[in-house]
Amino acid sequence: MKFVFKVFVYFLLILIPVGLRSQATKDQLKQIRSTVVETIDGKEYYIHTVKRGQTLYMISKAYGVEVNDLIRENPVVKEGIKGDQKIRVPNFAQKPLEPKFKPTVVKEKPAAARENERINLETPNPLDSSVIKVELPCGLDTTSKKQVYRVALMLPLFLAEVDGLNADNPAPDALETSKSFQFLPFYEGFRMAVDSLEKLGLRIKLYVYDVDKDTAKTRQLLLKPELKTMDLIIGLLYHKNFQIVAAFAGKNKINIVNPISERSELVSGNPFVFKVRPSKKSQLEKLADYMNSEFHLGQVLIVRNGKYPDKNAPDQLKKECQERKLNVQIVEGQEAAIGKLTKEKENYIVIFSDNQEYTLDLTRRLYELRDEYNITLVGLPDWSVMNELEIEYLVSLRTHLVSANTIDYDDPSVKTFVRQYQTIYKADPPLLAFQGFDDSFFFLSALKQFGTNIQRCIGELNINSLQTNFSFGQTKGNGFENQSWMISRYENYRLVKVR
């Protein structure tokens, strides 16, 4: 199945020599530097006030520092920067710094080598002198931008089963039981993202492929000649199938997105893979950071439930808390947790449990103690899917949840999406529709803003999503993994995002 979306866009192209353009860029960057300098803990910092449209990359180049330096001094910027936000910029040289563009110098070839190449001497040879290539800031570099981008969406539609459905008189449970409809909401959300970006000037040629569990069919699909010309592949695929397609994408230098898997090994050895679902390791780091900023005056009790499948997770969280100098200890089970409660300070209780009955019982017991002790609860891995938990307990215990996605139905953008989805598809949008919209809108926006070379600039893209935050990290030689987790708290009988 192939769908083609077309929209006509008018571009004004200004051709400027590279040397003049890079000098103008330097002058631009100099102008945004702050003159406010403060000494904090013996170190000198510029205090930079973020202006609308500025990015971390742009700020780092203005001051001649690395993006990682800014993140280290201002951890909160990992979640994105906002207008009027003040950030500390280290002054390594203790004097105004020139922006560092990381020039790559191509050295002069020896005379013998030039002779052997038999170059026509009347034709200028760029290798006869040092040539400096300037790496332009993200958004200003147009070398990988295109007028039309080719995008492949692969998902299991099980189209062969559609012929067996009675469209005139479908069975009452056909929508719930048919595999053909299982992943369709992702495609519906994807379509809505494309429609939104078309209005902003994006122009893509979209190919949609039905890829089920049959790996032989997947390999056969990859023989299609047009797949080697893709600029982006979004693969909502089963694990083995995704590995096959990812290997193909890596070989042909095509960026590929996995929206659903939590397996970190998917990005190993393939710098073209983007994994949207964050790993549990980054979840514990995010929670420890939050507790360090909000819970540092109390005691943290990590409740180990013997039935919880990830036996190492409580110890990993304890280690992260100890590195941040938190007062933390692991307790074995409900009785030990209650026995460790203190009236002298706040009790922050982190419960590792995916068992609804166990969680309901423990929250009930803590709820009964709420007037005797100050208790704040943290639920892991994601209690929002436990439908039987008592909201009254969760609200009274100031319960926090850490999850990869949270939908605030009072958010104006969410309301608009729900209303449009209901109008188009005559139904309420499931979680997969939100995910299809967010993932597609983010990566298609990256294409529009940065071109096909999105690896270098992905950290500069700040998108207000519906239910997922994006903060991609990469280790050398590997792909990119989203490291953003949302922390929400129960207030007024609903979940409210706090970080």
N, C-alpha and C positions, 0 to 999 in steps of 0.2 A: 504494500500500500504506500502511495507517495502523495504527500500534500505539499503544495507550493504556495507560500505566502509572498505576495509582492506589494511593495509600497514605493512610490516614486519620491526620491529625496534630492534636494538641490544642495550642492556643496560649493563653497567658495574656496578655491585652492590658491594659496599664495606661495609661490616658489621663491625661497630665500636661500642664498648660498649657505652651506653648513657653517662656515666660519662666522658669518655675520649673525646667523641665528643663535649659535651657541653663546656669542658675546652678549647678545640681547637677553638671552636667558639668564646669564650670570648677573647682568645689571638688574633684571627683575627680581631675582632672588635676594640680592643685596638689600633691596628696598624693604623687604618684609622683616628684616632682623630687628629685634627689640633693642632699645638702648638701656633698658632696666636691668641692672646687674645686682645680685644679692649673694652674700656669702652664707652658706648653710652647712653646718657641721664642718667648718674649715674648708669647704670647697666653694668655688666660684661658679655661679650659674647665671645665664640669661633667663629672665622671666618672660616667656613669650605668650602673648594673648592670641589665641587662634581666631583668625578671620574666616568668614564664610568662603568656602571654596578651596581653602588650604588643605593639604594632605600631609601626612607624616613624612612621606618621601620628600615633598617640597621643602618642609621645614628643616629636615636633616641636611639637605643640600645648601640651604641658606646659611646654616651655621657651620658647615663643614664637619658634621658628625654623622654617625651611622644611625639608621632607624632603630637598631637594637639598643643603642645608647639611650635613645629617648624612651623606649619601652622599659629599660632597666630603671631609669630614674622616675618614670611615671607609669607604674604597672597598669593603671586604669585605662591607658590609651590603647591597650590591646583590644578593647571592646569598641574602638573607634573614637574619633575626636569630634567636638562640637564647637560651634561659634561661641566666642567669649570665654572659652575654657583656658585656664592658665596652666602652662606646663613648664617644667624646669629643663633647661638645655645646658649641659655641662660645657664649661669654657676650658677645654683641655690646654689651650695655648696661653690662657690668661690674657688674651688680646683678641681683637676682631679677627675672625677667621674667614679665609676665602673659601667659597664652596668647592668641595672636592667632587669632580666629575668622573673620577677614575679613568683617565685616558689610557687607551691601549696603544702602545708604541710599536709599530712595525719597523724593525731594525733594517738598516741598509744591507743588501746582499753583497757578498764579496765580488770583486771585479771578475774573477774567474767564473763564478756562477752566472753572472750576467752575460758573459761572453758565450758560455755554453748554451744559453737560452736563445741566442741569435735574435735578439730583439731589434726591431727596426729603430735605429737611433733617432729618426725624425719623429717617432711617436713617443710622447712623454711616458716614462715608466714610473709609476707611483712607488716602486721599490727602490728607486735610485736615491731617495732621501727619506727621512723618518716621516711617517704619516700618522697623525694623531686622530683617532676616531673618538668623538665625544658621545657619551651615552646620555641622551636627553631624558629629562624627567618623564615619569609615567603620564600619559595623556597628551604630551607634546610630541612624542615620537610617533610618527605616522607611517613608519616603514612597513609595519605588518598589518595596517588597516586595509580593508577592502570595501568596495561598494556593496557587494553581496556576499554573505557568508553561507557556507554549506554546512548544515547541521543534521546529524542523524539521531533519531530517537528510537531506542530499542527497548521493547518491553514485551512481556508474555501476554499476548492477546488471545491465544488459543483460537485463532480464527477458524480452524478446521471444525471446531465444535459448534460454531454459530449456525451452520446449515441444519443442525439437529434441533434448533429452537423454533418453536411455533410463534412467529411474530404476531399473528392475528389473535391467537388465544394462548398466551404464555402461561406456564404453570405458575401458581401463586408464589412459590419460593424460587423461581428461576433466577432472579437477580441475586439472591443470596447464595445459591448453590453453584451457579455456573462459573467456571474458571475464567470464561471470557470477560466477565464483568469485574473480576477481582482487582485488576490493576487499572481499569479504565478511568477512575477518578484522577489518577496521576496525569494521564493524558489530557483530561478535561482542564485541570489546573494549568498544565503546560500551554494549552491553546489560549487560555485567558492571559497568560504572561506574554505570549507572542502578540496578541491583539494590543495589549498595553504598550509594548515597545515599538510596535509599528507606528503608533501615533507619535512616538518620540524620534522617529527617523530610522529605526533599525530596518534593515532589508535582508531577509534570509531566504534560502531555498531549503525547505525542510523535507527530509525523507523519514518515513516511519516504517519500522520493520517489526514483524512479529517473530520473537525469539523465545521458544519454549525451553524445556529441559533437555531436549535432544541436542547433544554436543556435536553430532555429525551434521545436523542441519545448520548449526551455527558456523562450523568450518566451511560448509558449502556457501553460506551467505557471504562470507568474507571474500569469496572469489569474485563478487560483483565489482566491476572496475570502478564504479563511481565512489566506492567506499574509501579508496586511497586518496580521494580529493577532498575529503571532509575537513572542515576546520574545527569541528567539535562533535563528540559523541556523548550522549547521555544514555547510560545503560542501566535500566531497572531490570537487572538480570539475576538469574540463579548463579551461585558462587562459581561453579566450574565454567559456565558460559562466559561470565564476566572475565575470568582469568584468560580465556582464549581471546576474547575481543581486546582486552587490555594489552596483551602481547602484540597483537596486530597493530594497535594504536601506537604503542611504543616504537615498533619497528618503522612505522610510517610518520612518526613525529606528529601525532594527532592528540590533542588534549581529550581526555575521557573522564567522565564524571560518574561516580557510583553514589546514588542517593540513599541507599538503604543499609548497607553492610557496616558492622562495627569492627570487622577484622582488620587490624593494623597491617597484617602481612600483605594486604592488597596493594599497598603503596611501595613495598620493598623492591628496590632495583628498577623502578619505572618512574622517571620524573614527570611523566605525562598524565599520571593518575591523580584525580582529586576525589578524596573520600569525604562525603558530607557528614556522615554520622561520627561524632567524636568517640574516642576510646574511653574506657573506664579509668585509665590512668590519669588522663587530663581532667576527668570529672573530680577525682579526689584532690588534685592540685587546686582546682577552682574552688572547691568547698573549703579547703584549708586556708586559702587566701581570704575568702569571705569571713571565716571564723576569726582569723587573725585581726581583721579590721573591726568586727562587730562583737565577738565573744571573748576578747582577750582578758576581761576582768573576772570571768567566771571559771567554773570547772567544766571540762568536756568529758563526758562519759560515752564511750563507744560500746554499744551493746552487741556482743557476738551471739548470734542465733545459730545453734549447732546445725540447723537444717539449711542454712543459707549456702548455696552452691559454691560461691567464690570464697574459699577459706582464707585467702591471703588479703582480701580487701580491707578488713579491719586493721590489720598490722600495717598495711601500706598507708592508710589514713593516719594512724598514730604517728608513723614516721614523719609524714608531711607536717603534722601539727607540732611535733617536737622540734623540727627544723625551724619553726616559726615561734618557738619559745612559749607555746600554749601549755596550760595546765591540763594534761590529758592522760587518761588511763582507759584500758579495755576491761570491761566487766563481762562475765560469762552468764548470760541469761537474765531473765526478768527479776528474780529475787535479788541477785547481786546488784543490779542497777538500782533498785529501790533502796537497798541497804546502804548505798553510797551517797544518797541524796544529802545535801547539807542546807541548813537554814542561813548560813553565813554569807552565801553568795549565790549568784544565778547558776542553775544547773542546766547545761546544754547537753541534751541527750541525742546521740546519733544512733539510729537503729538500722542495722543491715537486715532487711527482711523482705522477701517477696511472697511470703505466706500471709494471705489475707486474714485467716483465723487468728494466727499468732499476733499479727499487728493490731487487730481489733481488740484483743484481750489486753495487750500491754498499754495501748492508748487509753482504754477504759480505766485501768488501774492508776495510771498517772493522772488522769482527769480527776479521780477521786481525791488525789493528794494536792491539787492545784492551789487550795487555800492555805496549805501548810508549808509548801515550798514554792519558790520561783522556778518554773520549768519552761524551757523552750525546747521544742522537739524538731529534729531533722530527720526526714524520711528518705531512705535510699532503697533500691535504685530509682524507682519512680512510682510513688504511691498514687499518682493521679489516675492510674488505670484500675485501682482497687475501688470498685463501685460501692462496696458495702461498708466502708469506713464511715463513722459518725462525724459529720461536719461539725457538730457542736464540740466534740472532743478536740478536733484539729484547730478550731478557732481559739478555744480557751487555752490551749497549750502553745499558742503562737507558732504553729507548725510551719516549717520551711520544707520545700521540696526542691530537689535538684534534678533537672531533666534536660534532655536535648531539645525539646520544643515545648512551648507553652502558648496557648491561644487565649488572648484577652478579648472576650466578645464585646466588651464595652469600648474597645479601641475603634476609632472612626474608620481606619483603613480596613479592619476586619469586618466591620459592619457593611462597608461598601462591597467588599469581596463576596460576602454571604448573599447580599441582595442581588448582585450581578449573577452569581452562580445559580441562585434560585430562579432568576428570570430566564437564563439560558437553558438550564438542565432540569427545571421543575422539581428540584429536590434540595435538601440541605447538604452542604459540602462536608464530606468526611475528612478525616485527618490527612489522607493521602492526596486529596485535592489541594489542600493548603500546601503540602510538601511539594507537589508538582509545580505549583505557582512559584513558591519561594526559590526552589533550586533552579528552575529554568530562568526566572527573572534575574537572579544573581549572575549566572554564568553567561547569559545572553547579553546582559548589561556590560559584563567584562569584555566581551567581543566588541561591542559597540564603542566602548571607551578606550580600550587598549589595543584592539586588533588581536591577531592570533597568538601573539607572544604574551599570553596572560600570566605565565609563571612568574616573571619578574615583578609584575605590578598587582598581583592578586591581593596583596596585603593593603593596598591603597584604596580598594573599592569599599565604600561605606554605603550600604543599602539598608533602608528601614524595611525589614521583612515582616511577614504576618505572624510567623510562629517559630522561626529558626534564626539564630545569630550565626554569623560566619566570621571565623578568625583562623586562617589557615597557617599551619606551620610545616616546615620541611626540614628533613635531615639530608645531608649531602648524598647525592646519588639516588635518592628516593623520591616518591611523589609527595603530594600535599594532603595533610589531614586536618580537618576542622577540629579546633581545640576549644570551641566555645560551648559552655553549658549555661543554662539559665537557672537562676535561683529565684523562687517565688515564695510568697508567704500568704497564709490565709488571713484575710482582713474583711470584716463585714460579710462573711460567709461566701467569699469568692477568692480565687487565687490572684494575687497581684505581683507582678514582676518587680523584684528589688535589685537585681543585678543580672 
